[in-house]
Amino acid sequence: MTLDANIVIAYLNGDPIIEEFIKKSRSEGLLLFLPTVAESEVLSFSNWTPEERKATEQFLEENFTSITFDRSIARIAAEIRRTVKIKFPDAAIAATALFTKTPLLTRNLHDFQNVPDLQILSI
């Protein structure tokens, strides 16, 4: 499953539904993919102390499989942007889900609903 940044942010903010979902997914051995673009969004909060940022980076590394934005994903994202007209970060995240052939877990259905062939899950 590919995670949108808003899912990770909800987890970090203590959302019990997201916490339980991630805990259950990990215990079942489900791979949770985090696009590097989404990771960048998560880590862009400026109100964290250096210690909080480091702890968050460590949490991301230990709990999610990072998927780097490479040429293959870039080409899928470009096609999405040509046809759907969504912002680059959302296109990159959707492209990662398509590339990994996994559903996208998000709380932002509106931006992704018109991406062809994208399976979207929301909790």
N, C-alpha and C positions, 0 to 999 in steps of 0.2 A: 504494500500500500504506500502511496506517495502522500506526504503531508504538506498542506499549505502552511504558511507562516502563522496564520491566525490560530491554527490548532496548537502549535507549540507555544505560542504566546498565552493562549488560554490555560494550557497546562502549567506554565510558569507562574501564572496568576492564581493558581490553586483551584481551577474549575474541577469539581469532583467528578463530573461526567467524563471529561477528557482524561483525568487522572486514572479513573477506573478502566477506561477503554485502552489506554496505552499500557497499563499494567497487565491487563488480560491479554492483549495482543502479544506482548513480550513473553508472557508465561506460556503462550501457545506456540512460540517460536516464529511468529509472523514477522517478516522483514518489514521494517518501517523506513522508507526512503525519505530523506530530507534533501531536496535540491539545494545546491549551494546558494542559489539566488534567494531561497526562503531563509536559509541560515543567515545570510547577509541582512535580510529584513529583521530577523529576530535580534541580531547583535547590534543593530543600529540605534537602539535606545540609548540616549545620552545621559540619563539620570542614574545610571548604575555606577557604583564604585568600581575601582579596578578589581577588587576581590570578587564582587558579584559577577562582573563580566567574565573573569577567569573561571569561576564556578559554573557559569552558564555554558561556556565553551566546553568545559570538561563534561558536563551533563549531555550536551549534544553529541560529543564524540563517543560517549559510552552507551548511548541509548538509540542512536539512529545511524543508518547507513547513508553516508554522504554520497550524493550523485553530482558529479562535476558537470558544469555546463560546457559541453564540448561541441565539436563541429556537427555531429549527428543531431544533437538536441537543438543546436542553433538553427539548423535547417528546418526542423519541425516547427520551432517557434516562429520562424520567419513566415512559414506557410500559414500558421494560425493567425498571425498579425495581418497578413494580406487578406484573409477571408473573414475574420471575425472582428477586427479592429479593437482589440483589448490592449491594455498597457503591457509593456515589455515584461515586467516581473511575472505577471499572471500568465502571459504566453509562455515564458520559460518554465514556469511550474507545471502548466498543462502539458507542455512538450515533454517534460521529464516523465510524467505519468504515462503518456502515450509511448515513449521510448522504452520504459520498463514494463509496459503492458500491465499496469496496475491501476486500480481505481484511485482517484484523488479524494482525499478526505479534507473537507473545507467547511467553513461556516459562511463562505462568500459565494453562494450559488449563482448570483446574478452575473458575475463576471465570467463564469465558466460555462454557463448553460448552453451557449451556442457553439461551443467547440466540437467539431465533428468527431465522432468515435470516442469521446472522452467519457468514461464512466465516473460519475460523481457520487460521493457519499457525504452525508452531513449528519452530525450528531449535536 
